[in-house]
Amino acid sequence: MKNATTTITCKNDILTISRKRYENHSYLSFGAKVAWDAGTKLLPVDSCQVFIRIPARLRASFPDKYCTLVNLSNGLFIDAIIDDVTSMHAEAIEATSYIARALELEADSELVLAKQSHCRFDAIKMQMLSNIKEDVMVLPCGIFIEKILKDFYLFEVINPLTNDSIYIRSQHITFDPALKSNEIRLNKKQRNMLSDNIPTRLTGNQWEELMQCAMADDLKDAIANTYNKDVSGYTIAKSVDELDFHVKHSLQKYIKNKLGEKLIVRPVIESFRYEKKKKLHRRLCDFFVGKSTLSLNCRRPHECDENSDIVRMSEDNMLLLGIEPMDKVVIRFKETELSCHALPFCEDKFERTNIPSIIELSIGIPAHIRNKLKITDIQSSVKVDRDTTFLFKKSFNDQLVPILLTLLSLKFFEELSWYVSMILVVILVPIVMYLTLSSKRNMRGK
Protein backbone atom coordinates (compact mmCIF):
# COMPACT_ATOMS: atom_id res chain seq x y z
CA MET A 1 0.00 0.00 0.00
CA LYS A 2 1.12 3.55 -0.62
CA ASN A 3 1.60 5.95 2.25
CA ALA A 4 2.03 9.74 2.17
CA THR A 5 5.44 9.75 0.51
CA THR A 6 6.33 6.27 -0.73
CA THR A 7 5.91 5.55 -4.44
CA ILE A 8 7.18 3.09 -7.03
CA THR A 9 8.09 4.13 -10.57
CA CYS A 10 9.29 2.14 -13.58
CA LYS A 11 11.71 3.42 -16.21
CA ASN A 12 13.48 1.22 -18.76
CA ASP A 13 12.17 -1.82 -16.86
CA ILE A 14 13.93 -0.66 -13.66
CA LEU A 15 11.65 -0.33 -10.63
CA THR A 16 12.49 2.43 -8.14
CA ILE A 17 11.12 2.78 -4.61
CA SER A 18 11.17 6.47 -3.64
CA ARG A 19 10.64 8.52 -0.50
CA LYS A 20 11.74 12.14 -0.38
CA ARG A 21 15.30 12.21 -1.77
CA TYR A 22 15.98 8.50 -1.15
CA GLU A 23 15.71 5.74 -3.75
CA ASN A 24 16.10 1.96 -3.85
CA HIS A 25 16.59 0.04 -7.12
CA SER A 26 17.63 -3.37 -5.81
CA TYR A 27 14.65 -4.90 -3.98
CA LEU A 28 12.11 -5.08 -6.82
CA SER A 29 12.88 -6.37 -10.30
CA PHE A 30 10.72 -6.11 -13.41
CA GLY A 31 8.51 -9.09 -14.07
CA ALA A 32 5.90 -8.24 -16.68
CA LYS A 33 3.48 -5.53 -17.77
CA VAL A 34 -0.12 -6.68 -17.51
CA ALA A 35 -3.66 -5.38 -17.89
CA TRP A 36 -6.51 -5.74 -15.41
CA ASP A 37 -9.68 -7.68 -16.13
CA ALA A 38 -12.24 -5.20 -14.77
CA GLY A 39 -15.07 -7.65 -15.42
CA THR A 40 -13.84 -10.28 -12.98
CA LYS A 41 -13.37 -9.53 -9.28
CA LEU A 42 -12.23 -12.41 -7.12
CA LEU A 43 -13.65 -13.07 -3.69
CA PRO A 44 -11.30 -13.12 -0.68
CA VAL A 45 -9.96 -16.58 0.15
CA ASP A 46 -9.77 -17.46 3.86
CA SER A 47 -9.88 -13.76 4.76
CA CYS A 48 -6.89 -12.98 2.49
CA GLN A 49 -7.86 -9.98 0.36
CA VAL A 50 -4.67 -9.57 -1.68
CA PHE A 51 -4.48 -12.57 -3.98
CA ILE A 52 -4.41 -12.35 -7.77
CA ARG A 53 -4.55 -14.72 -10.71
CA ILE A 54 -2.01 -14.19 -13.46
CA PRO A 55 -1.91 -15.48 -17.06
CA ALA A 56 -0.60 -19.02 -17.48
CA ARG A 57 2.29 -17.82 -19.67
CA LEU A 58 3.69 -15.82 -16.72
CA ARG A 59 3.41 -18.52 -14.07
CA ALA A 60 6.86 -19.97 -14.78
CA SER A 61 8.40 -16.50 -14.32
CA PHE A 62 6.98 -16.30 -10.78
CA PRO A 63 7.92 -19.56 -9.01
CA ASP A 64 7.21 -17.90 -5.64
CA LYS A 65 3.65 -16.94 -4.85
CA TYR A 66 4.64 -13.50 -3.53
CA CYS A 67 4.92 -10.45 -5.78
CA THR A 68 4.33 -6.69 -5.76
CA LEU A 69 1.66 -5.23 -8.04
CA VAL A 70 2.32 -1.63 -9.14
CA ASN A 71 -0.10 0.78 -10.81
CA LEU A 72 2.21 2.92 -12.95
CA SER A 73 -0.57 5.45 -13.53
CA ASN A 74 -0.45 6.73 -9.93
CA GLY A 75 2.50 5.03 -8.20
CA LEU A 76 0.26 2.98 -5.90
CA PHE A 77 1.43 -0.53 -5.03
CA ILE A 78 0.51 -3.56 -2.97
CA ASP A 79 2.15 -6.85 -1.98
CA ALA A 80 0.03 -9.62 -3.51
CA ILE A 81 -0.20 -13.41 -3.36
CA ILE A 82 -0.33 -15.27 -6.67
CA ASP A 83 -3.09 -17.88 -6.75
CA ASP A 84 -2.33 -21.42 -7.94
CA VAL A 85 -5.24 -21.12 -10.39
CA THR A 86 -4.25 -19.06 -13.44
CA SER A 87 -6.24 -16.24 -15.02
CA MET A 88 -8.74 -17.02 -17.76
CA HIS A 89 -7.15 -14.30 -19.92
CA ALA A 90 -3.87 -14.41 -21.84
CA GLU A 91 -2.78 -10.86 -20.97
CA ALA A 92 -4.90 -9.67 -18.02
CA ILE A 93 -4.78 -10.45 -14.31
CA GLU A 94 -7.76 -11.09 -12.07
CA ALA A 95 -7.77 -9.37 -8.67
CA THR A 96 -9.94 -8.96 -5.58
CA SER A 97 -12.09 -5.86 -5.15
CA TYR A 98 -9.80 -4.84 -2.26
CA ILE A 99 -6.82 -4.63 -4.63
CA ALA A 100 -8.90 -2.73 -7.18
CA ARG A 101 -9.83 -0.13 -4.54
CA ALA A 102 -6.36 0.06 -3.01
CA LEU A 103 -4.63 0.63 -6.34
CA GLU A 104 -7.49 2.73 -7.75
CA LEU A 105 -7.58 0.47 -10.79
CA GLU A 106 -9.35 1.47 -13.99
CA ALA A 107 -9.91 -0.42 -17.21
CA ASP A 108 -6.90 1.26 -18.85
CA SER A 109 -4.55 1.11 -15.85
CA GLU A 110 -0.98 0.14 -16.72
CA LEU A 111 0.24 -2.46 -14.24
CA VAL A 112 3.57 -4.08 -13.52
CA LEU A 113 4.10 -7.40 -11.77
CA ALA A 114 7.34 -7.02 -9.82
CA LYS A 115 9.52 -9.80 -8.42
CA GLN A 116 10.78 -9.49 -4.85
CA SER A 117 14.37 -10.16 -3.76
CA HIS A 118 13.38 -11.87 -0.52
CA CYS A 119 15.48 -14.38 1.43
CA ARG A 120 14.38 -17.96 2.12
CA PHE A 121 15.29 -20.12 5.12
CA ASP A 122 14.53 -23.77 5.86
CA ALA A 123 16.45 -24.30 9.10
CA ILE A 124 15.00 -22.50 12.13
CA LYS A 125 17.41 -22.44 15.06
CA MET A 126 16.76 -21.69 18.73
CA GLN A 127 17.52 -18.14 19.80
CA MET A 128 20.45 -17.19 22.03
CA LEU A 129 19.41 -16.26 25.58
CA SER A 130 20.75 -12.71 25.23
CA ASN A 131 18.42 -12.03 22.27
CA ILE A 132 15.14 -13.48 23.57
CA LYS A 133 13.69 -10.55 25.53
CA GLU A 134 13.89 -7.97 22.71
CA ASP A 135 12.44 -10.34 20.06
CA VAL A 136 15.67 -10.16 18.06
CA MET A 137 15.94 -12.06 14.76
CA VAL A 138 19.41 -13.36 13.84
CA LEU A 139 20.30 -13.92 10.17
CA PRO A 140 23.43 -15.19 8.40
CA CYS A 141 25.99 -12.67 7.18
CA GLY A 142 26.32 -11.74 3.51
CA ILE A 143 22.64 -12.10 2.53
CA PHE A 144 20.59 -9.52 0.64
CA ILE A 145 18.77 -8.32 3.77
CA GLU A 146 22.07 -7.13 5.26
CA LYS A 147 22.65 -4.85 2.27
CA ILE A 148 19.28 -3.09 2.53
CA LEU A 149 18.87 -3.12 6.32
CA LYS A 150 19.35 0.65 6.69
CA ASP A 151 16.83 1.39 3.93
CA PHE A 152 13.79 -0.17 5.62
CA TYR A 153 12.31 0.32 9.09
CA LEU A 154 10.27 -2.93 9.11
CA PHE A 155 10.84 -6.45 7.82
CA GLU A 156 8.21 -9.17 7.43
CA VAL A 157 8.81 -12.84 8.24
CA ILE A 158 6.34 -15.16 6.46
CA ASN A 159 5.55 -18.85 6.70
CA PRO A 160 4.60 -19.55 3.04
CA LEU A 161 2.77 -22.76 3.97
CA THR A 162 0.26 -21.05 6.29
CA ASN A 163 0.74 -17.33 5.44
CA ASP A 164 1.37 -16.58 9.14
CA SER A 165 3.58 -13.51 9.39
CA ILE A 166 5.29 -11.29 11.96
CA TYR A 167 6.97 -7.89 11.65
CA ILE A 168 10.39 -7.04 13.06
CA ARG A 169 12.06 -3.64 13.23
CA SER A 170 15.43 -3.28 11.55
CA GLN A 171 17.15 -2.45 14.86
CA HIS A 172 16.06 -5.88 16.15
CA ILE A 173 17.84 -7.72 13.32
CA THR A 174 21.41 -8.89 13.81
CA PHE A 175 23.78 -11.03 11.74
CA ASP A 176 25.86 -14.02 12.81
CA PRO A 177 28.77 -15.26 10.64
CA ALA A 178 28.42 -18.72 12.23
CA LEU A 179 24.97 -19.26 10.65
CA LYS A 180 24.68 -21.01 7.29
CA SER A 181 22.88 -19.27 4.42
CA ASN A 182 19.69 -21.27 5.03
CA GLU A 183 19.57 -20.80 8.83
CA ILE A 184 17.68 -18.27 10.95
CA ARG A 185 17.39 -17.79 14.72
CA LEU A 186 14.02 -16.95 16.32
CA ASN A 187 12.76 -17.20 19.89
CA LYS A 188 9.99 -19.64 20.85
CA LYS A 189 7.24 -17.01 20.79
CA GLN A 190 8.20 -15.94 17.27
CA ARG A 191 8.32 -19.57 16.11
CA ASN A 192 4.88 -20.24 17.60
CA MET A 193 3.40 -17.15 15.97
CA LEU A 194 4.69 -18.34 12.60
CA SER A 195 3.22 -21.84 12.92
CA ASP A 196 -0.15 -21.10 14.50
CA ASN A 197 -2.39 -21.84 11.51
CA ILE A 198 -3.50 -24.69 9.29
CA PRO A 199 -2.48 -24.31 5.60
CA THR A 200 -5.41 -23.30 3.44
CA ARG A 201 -3.98 -25.14 0.44
CA LEU A 202 -1.72 -28.13 -0.12
CA THR A 203 -0.16 -29.39 -3.35
CA GLY A 204 -0.66 -32.97 -4.48
CA ASN A 205 2.84 -33.95 -3.32
CA GLN A 206 2.32 -32.33 0.08
CA TRP A 207 -0.97 -34.16 0.48
CA GLU A 208 0.64 -37.52 -0.31
CA GLU A 209 3.38 -36.88 2.26
CA LEU A 210 0.77 -36.00 4.87
CA MET A 211 -1.28 -39.14 4.19
CA GLN A 212 1.84 -41.29 4.66
CA CYS A 213 2.07 -40.26 8.33
CA ALA A 214 1.38 -43.00 10.86
CA MET A 215 -1.93 -42.12 12.52
CA ALA A 216 -5.19 -43.73 13.60
CA ASP A 217 -7.64 -44.53 10.79
CA ASP A 218 -10.42 -42.37 12.24
CA LEU A 219 -8.05 -39.40 12.52
CA LYS A 220 -6.82 -39.94 8.95
CA ASP A 221 -10.43 -39.97 7.72
CA ALA A 222 -11.20 -36.79 9.65
CA ILE A 223 -8.14 -35.07 8.18
CA ALA A 224 -9.07 -36.27 4.69
CA ASN A 225 -12.46 -34.59 5.12
CA THR A 226 -10.76 -31.33 6.07
CA TYR A 227 -9.55 -30.68 2.51
CA ASN A 228 -11.32 -30.85 -0.84
CA LYS A 229 -9.46 -31.84 -3.99
CA ASP A 230 -9.49 -29.31 -6.84
CA VAL A 231 -7.49 -28.44 -9.96
CA SER A 232 -4.64 -26.86 -7.96
CA GLY A 233 -4.29 -29.56 -5.31
CA TYR A 234 -6.22 -29.65 -2.04
CA THR A 235 -8.10 -26.68 -0.59
CA ILE A 236 -9.35 -26.47 2.98
CA ALA A 237 -13.08 -27.20 3.36
CA LYS A 238 -15.47 -24.34 4.05
CA SER A 239 -16.64 -26.14 7.18
CA VAL A 240 -13.21 -26.12 8.83
CA ASP A 241 -14.48 -23.98 11.74
CA GLU A 242 -16.93 -26.76 12.60
CA LEU A 243 -14.22 -29.41 12.91
CA ASP A 244 -13.37 -31.01 16.22
CA PHE A 245 -10.65 -29.06 18.03
CA HIS A 246 -8.60 -32.27 18.53
CA VAL A 247 -8.64 -32.96 14.78
CA LYS A 248 -7.47 -29.43 14.03
CA HIS A 249 -4.67 -29.66 16.57
CA SER A 250 -3.53 -33.07 15.27
CA LEU A 251 -3.58 -31.83 11.68
CA GLN A 252 -1.48 -28.87 12.70
CA LYS A 253 1.09 -31.14 14.37
CA TYR A 254 1.39 -33.62 11.48
CA ILE A 255 1.71 -30.87 8.86
CA LYS A 256 4.44 -29.16 10.86
CA ASN A 257 6.40 -32.38 11.44
CA LYS A 258 6.03 -33.82 7.93
CA LEU A 259 6.24 -30.76 5.68
CA GLY A 260 8.79 -28.91 7.77
CA GLU A 261 9.11 -25.19 8.35
CA LYS A 262 10.20 -22.72 5.70
CA LEU A 263 10.34 -18.96 6.14
CA ILE A 264 10.63 -15.93 3.89
CA VAL A 265 12.07 -12.60 5.06
CA ARG A 266 11.33 -9.46 3.06
CA PRO A 267 11.27 -5.71 3.71
CA VAL A 268 8.01 -3.80 4.12
CA ILE A 269 8.03 -1.35 1.21
CA GLU A 270 5.93 1.23 3.06
CA SER A 271 8.68 1.48 5.67
CA PHE A 272 11.34 2.59 3.17
CA ARG A 273 13.36 5.36 4.84
CA TYR A 274 10.55 5.74 7.38
CA GLU A 275 11.19 7.78 10.51
CA LYS A 276 8.80 7.09 13.35
CA LYS A 277 7.68 10.27 15.09
CA LYS A 278 5.55 10.63 18.21
CA LYS A 279 3.60 13.68 19.27
CA LEU A 280 4.79 15.44 22.43
CA HIS A 281 1.73 14.54 24.53
CA ARG A 282 2.15 10.84 23.59
CA ARG A 283 5.80 10.91 24.66
CA LEU A 284 4.87 12.54 27.97
CA CYS A 285 2.12 10.00 28.66
CA ASP A 286 4.50 7.14 27.83
CA PHE A 287 6.98 8.59 30.33
CA PHE A 288 4.54 9.21 33.19
CA VAL A 289 2.29 6.15 32.78
CA GLY A 290 4.84 3.72 31.30
CA LYS A 291 4.68 2.00 27.93
CA SER A 292 4.08 -1.73 27.51
CA THR A 293 4.00 -3.60 24.19
CA LEU A 294 3.09 -7.10 22.98
CA SER A 295 3.23 -8.81 19.58
CA LEU A 296 0.06 -10.83 18.93
CA ASN A 297 -1.46 -12.78 16.06
CA CYS A 298 -4.57 -11.29 14.50
CA ARG A 299 -7.62 -13.49 14.95
CA ARG A 300 -11.41 -13.18 14.81
CA PRO A 301 -13.18 -11.79 17.91
CA HIS A 302 -16.35 -13.20 19.47
CA GLU A 303 -19.36 -13.12 17.16
CA CYS A 304 -21.02 -10.41 19.26
CA ASP A 305 -18.02 -8.08 18.80
CA GLU A 306 -18.06 -7.74 15.02
CA ASN A 307 -19.99 -4.45 14.99
CA SER A 308 -18.22 -2.90 17.99
CA ASP A 309 -14.95 -1.07 18.63
CA ILE A 310 -13.77 -3.75 21.05
CA VAL A 311 -10.84 -6.16 20.71
CA ARG A 312 -10.33 -9.36 22.68
CA MET A 313 -7.18 -10.77 24.27
CA SER A 314 -6.31 -13.18 27.05
CA GLU A 315 -6.51 -12.06 30.68
CA ASP A 316 -2.79 -12.79 31.09
CA ASN A 317 -1.92 -10.45 28.23
CA MET A 318 -4.12 -7.74 29.72
CA LEU A 319 -2.20 -8.13 32.99
CA LEU A 320 1.11 -7.94 31.12
CA LEU A 321 -0.02 -4.71 29.46
CA GLY A 322 -1.21 -3.40 32.82
CA ILE A 323 -4.80 -2.76 31.76
CA GLU A 324 -8.27 -3.61 33.05
CA PRO A 325 -11.40 -4.57 31.07
CA MET A 326 -12.63 -1.67 28.88
CA ASP A 327 -9.29 0.14 29.09
CA LYS A 328 -7.93 1.17 25.71
CA VAL A 329 -5.07 -0.34 23.71
CA VAL A 330 -3.29 1.02 20.63
CA ILE A 331 -3.06 -1.54 17.81
CA ARG A 332 -0.30 -0.97 15.26
CA PHE A 333 0.01 -2.63 11.85
CA LYS A 334 2.91 -1.40 9.74
CA GLU A 335 2.47 2.40 9.85
CA THR A 336 -1.22 2.47 10.79
CA GLU A 337 -2.49 2.55 14.37
CA LEU A 338 -5.87 2.66 16.08
CA SER A 339 -7.09 2.91 19.69
CA CYS A 340 -9.78 0.46 20.88
CA HIS A 341 -11.30 -0.79 24.12
CA ALA A 342 -10.16 -4.25 25.23
CA LEU A 343 -11.99 -7.15 26.88
CA PRO A 344 -10.79 -10.66 27.83
CA PHE A 345 -11.42 -13.71 25.64
CA CYS A 346 -13.89 -16.42 26.57
CA GLU A 347 -12.02 -19.58 25.53
CA ASP A 348 -15.11 -21.48 24.34
CA LYS A 349 -16.24 -18.60 22.14
CA PHE A 350 -12.70 -18.13 20.82
CA GLU A 351 -12.58 -21.75 19.62
CA ARG A 352 -15.94 -21.37 17.85
CA THR A 353 -14.76 -18.51 15.62
CA ASN A 354 -11.11 -19.43 15.02
CA ILE A 355 -8.96 -22.28 13.79
CA PRO A 356 -6.79 -23.83 16.53
CA SER A 357 -4.59 -21.06 17.86
CA ILE A 358 -2.56 -20.31 20.96
CA ILE A 359 -4.91 -17.97 22.80
CA GLU A 360 -2.03 -16.29 24.67
CA LEU A 361 -0.55 -15.22 21.31
CA SER A 362 -3.85 -14.00 19.85
CA ILE A 363 -5.91 -10.82 19.67
CA GLY A 364 -9.46 -10.85 18.32
CA ILE A 365 -10.02 -7.88 16.01
CA PRO A 366 -13.39 -7.15 14.32
CA ALA A 367 -13.41 -7.01 10.51
CA HIS A 368 -14.13 -3.27 10.30
CA ILE A 369 -11.14 -2.50 12.55
CA ARG A 370 -8.92 -4.80 10.48
CA ASN A 371 -10.03 -2.85 7.43
CA LYS A 372 -9.12 0.50 9.05
CA LEU A 373 -5.71 -0.90 10.00
CA LYS A 374 -5.27 -2.15 6.40
CA ILE A 375 -4.79 -5.72 7.58
CA THR A 376 -5.31 -7.73 4.41
CA ASP A 377 -4.79 -11.21 5.85
CA ILE A 378 -6.07 -12.47 9.19
CA GLN A 379 -2.85 -14.49 9.58
CA SER A 380 -0.87 -11.26 10.11
CA SER A 381 0.54 -10.14 13.45
CA VAL A 382 0.12 -6.74 15.12
CA LYS A 383 1.80 -4.74 17.86
CA VAL A 384 -0.40 -3.92 20.86
CA ASP A 385 0.46 -1.08 23.27
CA ARG A 386 -1.55 0.02 26.25
CA ASP A 387 -3.01 3.46 25.51
CA THR A 388 -1.02 5.64 27.89
CA THR A 389 -3.02 8.75 26.94
CA PHE A 390 -6.26 7.01 27.97
CA LEU A 391 -4.72 5.76 31.23
CA PHE A 392 -3.33 9.22 32.00
CA LYS A 393 -6.79 10.78 31.62
CA LYS A 394 -8.41 7.91 33.52
CA SER A 395 -6.16 8.48 36.54
CA PHE A 396 -6.49 12.28 36.49
CA ASN A 397 -8.65 12.26 39.63
CA ASP A 398 -5.88 10.43 41.49
CA GLN A 399 -3.42 13.13 40.46
CA LEU A 400 -5.64 16.12 41.15
CA VAL A 401 -5.54 16.13 44.97
CA PRO A 402 -1.72 15.81 45.29
CA ILE A 403 -1.24 18.56 42.69
CA LEU A 404 -3.63 20.90 44.51
CA LEU A 405 -1.90 20.21 47.83
CA THR A 406 1.44 21.00 46.22
CA LEU A 407 0.14 24.33 44.91
CA LEU A 408 -1.45 25.23 48.25
CA SER A 409 1.73 24.41 50.15
CA LEU A 410 3.57 27.12 48.23
CA LYS A 411 1.23 29.69 49.79
CA PHE A 412 2.93 29.18 53.15
CA PHE A 413 6.15 30.60 51.73
CA GLU A 414 5.08 34.22 51.37
CA GLU A 415 8.63 35.46 51.04
CA LEU A 416 8.99 33.68 47.68
CA SER A 417 8.71 35.90 44.62
CA TRP A 418 6.18 34.99 41.96
CA TYR A 419 8.75 33.77 39.44
CA VAL A 420 10.42 31.52 42.03
CA SER A 421 6.99 30.10 42.84
CA MET A 422 6.39 29.44 39.14
CA ILE A 423 9.73 27.66 38.81
CA LEU A 424 8.87 25.48 41.83
CA VAL A 425 5.46 24.67 40.32
CA VAL A 426 7.08 23.65 37.02
CA ILE A 427 9.50 21.39 38.90
CA LEU A 428 7.26 19.96 41.63
CA VAL A 429 4.05 19.24 39.67
CA PRO A 430 5.71 16.77 37.22
CA ILE A 431 7.46 15.08 40.16
CA VAL A 432 4.14 14.70 42.01
CA MET A 433 2.49 13.34 38.84
CA TYR A 434 5.30 10.84 38.31
CA LEU A 435 5.10 9.61 41.90
CA THR A 436 1.29 9.43 41.82
CA LEU A 437 1.34 7.33 38.65
CA SER A 438 3.96 4.89 39.95
CA SER A 439 1.22 2.31 40.60
CA LYS A 440 0.25 2.42 36.90
CA ARG A 441 3.86 1.92 35.84
CA ASN A 442 4.28 -1.01 38.23
CA MET A 443 1.17 -2.78 36.89
CA ARG A 444 2.78 -3.61 33.54
CA GLY A 445 5.08 -6.43 32.55
CA LYS A 446 7.91 -4.29 31.20
CORLINUR-V23541 format. One record per residue. N is the residue number from 1. PHI is phi in radians with two decimals (999 if undefined). BURIAL is 1 if it has 24 or more other C-alpha atoms within 12 Angstrom, else 0. Layout:
n->(N:N)
phi->(PHI:PHI)
burial->(BURIAL:BURIAL)
This chain:
n->(1:2:3:4:5:6:7:8:9:10:11:12:13:14:15:16:17:18:19:20:21:22:23:24:25:26:27:28:29:30:31:32:33:34:35:36:37:38:39:40:41:42:43:44:45:46:47:48:49:50:51:52:53:54:55:56:57:58:59:60:61:62:63:64:65:66:67:68:69:70:71:72:73:74:75:76:77:78:79:80:81:82:83:84:85:86:87:88:89:90:91:92:93:94:95:96:97:98:99:100:101:102:103:104:105:106:107:108:109:110:111:112:113:114:115:116:117:118:119:120:121:122:123:124:125:126:127:128:129:130:131:132:133:134:135:136:137:138:139:140:141:142:143:144:145:146:147:148:149:150:151:152:153:154:155:156:157:158:159:160:161:162:163:164:165:166:167:168:169:170:171:172:173:174:175:176:177:178:179:180:181:182:183:184:185:186:187:188:189:190:191:192:193:194:195:196:197:198:199:200:201:202:203:204:205:206:207:208:209:210:211:212:213:214:215:216:217:218:219:220:221:222:223:224:225:226:227:228:229:230:231:232:233:234:235:236:237:238:239:240:241:242:243:244:245:246:247:248:249:250:251:252:253:254:255:256:257:258:259:260:261:262:263:264:265:266:267:268:269:270:271:272:273:274:275:276:277:278:279:280:281:282:283:284:285:286:287:288:289:290:291:292:293:294:295:296:297:298:299:300:301:302:303:304:305:306:307:308:309:310:311:312:313:314:315:316:317:318:319:320:321:322:323:324:325:326:327:328:329:330:331:332:333:334:335:336:337:338:339:340:341:342:343:344:345:346:347:348:349:350:351:352:353:354:355:356:357:358:359:360:361:362:363:364:365:366:367:368:369:370:371:372:373:374:375:376:377:378:379:380:381:382:383:384:385:386:387:388:389:390:391:392:393:394:395:396:397:398:399:400:401:402:403:404:405:406:407:408:409:410:411:412:413:414:415:416:417:418:419:420:421:422:423:424:425:426:427:428:429:430:431:432:433:434:435:436:437:438:439:440:441:442:443:444:445:446)
phi->(999:-1.48:-1.94:-1.04:-2.31:-1.72:-2.39:-2.20:-2.13:-2.33:-2.44:0.95:1.08:-1.96:-1.61:-2.14:-1.58:-2.24:-2.61:0.93:-1.66:-1.67:-2.46:-2.34:-1.98:-1.75:-1.30:-1.76:-2.16:-1.15:-1.90:-2.93:-1.59:-2.38:-1.80:-2.04:-1.42:-1.19:-1.46:-2.11:-2.10:-1.29:-1.52:-1.02:-1.91:0.90:1.18:-1.62:-1.78:-2.12:-1.77:-2.30:-2.02:-1.95:-1.01:-1.05:-1.15:-1.67:-1.08:-1.18:-1.37:-2.20:-1.11:-1.51:-1.49:-1.81:-2.64:-2.07:-1.78:-2.07:-1.65:-1.18:-1.19:-2.36:1.41:-1.27:-2.62:-2.74:-1.36:-2.13:-1.96:-1.46:-1.27:-1.17:-1.39:-1.49:-1.19:-1.36:-1.92:-1.31:-2.14:-1.88:-1.65:-1.94:-2.42:-1.28:-1.12:-1.09:-1.12:-1.05:-1.24:-1.13:-1.64:0.93:-1.27:-2.24:-1.02:-1.80:-1.11:-1.67:-2.01:-2.21:-1.57:-1.87:-1.52:-1.81:-1.62:-1.49:-1.92:-1.97:-2.39:-2.24:-2.31:-1.72:-1.71:-1.21:-1.38:-1.21:-0.99:-1.20:-1.86:-1.26:-1.07:-1.55:0.96:-1.31:-1.94:-1.91:-2.09:-1.26:-1.29:1.46:-1.52:-1.07:-1.01:-1.10:-1.28:-1.92:-1.00:-1.31:-1.44:-2.19:-1.43:-2.16:-2.25:-1.86:-1.92:-2.14:-1.64:-1.16:-1.30:-1.98:1.21:-1.06:-2.59:-2.32:-2.08:-2.26:-1.24:-1.06:-1.25:-1.78:-1.97:-2.19:-2.22:-2.16:-1.14:-1.35:-1.37:-1.34:-1.13:-1.80:-1.87:-2.52:-1.91:-2.39:-1.39:-1.09:-1.08:-1.11:-1.12:-1.14:-1.15:-1.61:-2.37:-1.80:-2.31:-1.60:-1.05:-1.38:-2.46:-2.30:-1.33:-1.05:-1.14:-1.11:-1.13:-1.10:-1.08:-1.14:-1.24:-1.44:-1.15:-1.35:-2.68:-1.10:-1.06:-1.16:-1.23:-1.11:-1.12:-1.12:-1.18:-1.07:-1.37:-1.33:-2.08:-1.91:-1.34:-2.49:-1.16:-1.78:2.32:-2.31:-1.98:-1.07:-1.20:-1.14:-1.61:-1.04:-1.17:-1.64:-1.22:-1.09:-1.05:-1.10:-1.13:-1.07:-1.13:-1.14:-1.04:-1.03:-1.17:-1.18:-1.11:-1.12:-1.28:-1.50:-1.61:1.32:-2.14:-2.21:-2.26:-2.10:-2.06:-2.52:-1.32:-1.55:-1.05:-1.05:-1.59:-1.06:0.90:-1.45:-2.07:-1.31:-2.19:-1.97:-1.23:-1.03:-1.12:-1.20:-1.11:-1.14:-1.14:-1.05:-1.24:-1.28:-1.52:1.71:-1.51:-2.53:-2.31:-2.30:-1.77:-2.36:-1.39:-1.28:-2.43:-1.36:-1.46:-1.19:-1.01:-1.31:-1.67:-1.08:-1.85:-2.07:-1.75:-2.11:-1.94:-2.08:-2.61:-1.22:-1.08:-1.10:-1.19:-1.13:-1.16:-1.11:-1.34:1.34:-2.20:-1.96:-0.93:1.32:-1.23:-1.76:-2.18:-1.81:-1.75:-2.07:-2.28:0.96:-1.79:-1.77:-2.44:-2.64:-1.79:-2.45:-1.30:-2.15:-2.32:-1.35:-1.21:-1.80:-1.03:-1.11:-1.20:-1.08:-1.19:-1.28:-1.93:-2.38:-1.23:-0.97:-2.49:-1.38:-1.11:-1.23:-1.85:-2.08:-2.37:-1.52:-2.09:-1.04:-1.04:-1.21:-1.31:-1.05:-1.16:-1.13:-1.41:1.12:-1.46:-1.65:-2.49:-1.18:-1.44:-1.33:-1.91:-2.33:-1.69:-2.16:-1.95:-1.28:-1.36:-1.19:-1.13:-1.08:-1.16:-1.12:-1.17:-1.09:-1.68:-1.08:-1.07:-1.17:-1.48:-1.08:-1.09:-1.04:-1.16:-1.11:-1.10:-1.12:-1.16:-1.18:-1.12:-1.21:-1.18:-1.29:-1.80:-1.19:-1.30:-1.30:-1.27:-1.13:-1.30:-1.18:-1.06:-1.12:-1.08:-1.11:-1.07:-1.07:-1.43:-1.33:-1.05:-1.05:-1.12:-1.08:-1.07:-1.10:-1.20:-1.12:-1.57:-1.07:-1.12:-1.16:-1.16:-1.39:-1.33:-1.59:-1.58:-1.02)
burial->(1:1:1:0:0:1:1:1:1:1:0:0:0:0:1:1:1:1:1:0:0:0:1:1:1:0:1:1:1:1:1:1:1:1:1:1:1:0:0:0:1:1:0:0:1:1:1:1:1:1:1:1:1:1:1:0:0:1:1:0:0:1:0:1:1:1:1:1:1:1:1:1:0:0:1:1:1:1:1:1:1:1:1:1:1:1:1:0:0:0:1:1:1:1:1:1:1:1:1:1:0:1:1:1:1:0:0:0:1:1:1:1:1:1:1:1:1:1:1:1:1:0:0:1:1:0:1:0:0:0:0:0:0:1:1:1:1:1:1:1:0:0:1:1:1:1:0:1:1:1:1:1:1:1:1:1:1:1:1:1:1:1:1:1:1:1:1:1:1:1:0:0:1:1:1:0:0:0:0:0:1:1:1:1:1:1:1:0:1:1:1:1:1:1:1:1:1:1:1:1:1:1:1:0:0:1:1:0:0:1:1:0:0:0:0:0:0:0:0:0:0:1:1:1:1:1:1:0:0:0:0:0:0:1:1:1:1:0:0:1:1:0:1:0:0:0:1:1:1:1:1:1:1:1:1:1:0:0:1:0:1:1:1:1:1:1:1:1:1:1:1:1:1:1:0:0:0:0:0:0:0:0:0:0:1:1:1:1:1:1:1:1:1:1:1:1:1:1:1:1:1:1:1:0:1:0:0:0:1:1:1:1:1:1:1:0:1:1:1:1:1:1:1:1:1:0:1:1:1:1:1:1:1:1:1:1:0:1:1:1:1:1:1:1:1:0:0:0:0:1:1:1:1:1:1:1:1:1:1:1:1:1:1:1:1:1:1:0:1:1:0:0:1:1:1:1:1:1:1:1:1:1:1:1:1:1:1:1:1:1:1:1:0:0:1:0:0:0:1:0:0:0:1:0:0:1:0:0:0:0:0:0:0:0:0:0:0:0:0:0:0:0:0:0:1:0:0:0:1:0:0:1:1:1:0:1:1:0:0:1:1:0:0:1:0:0)
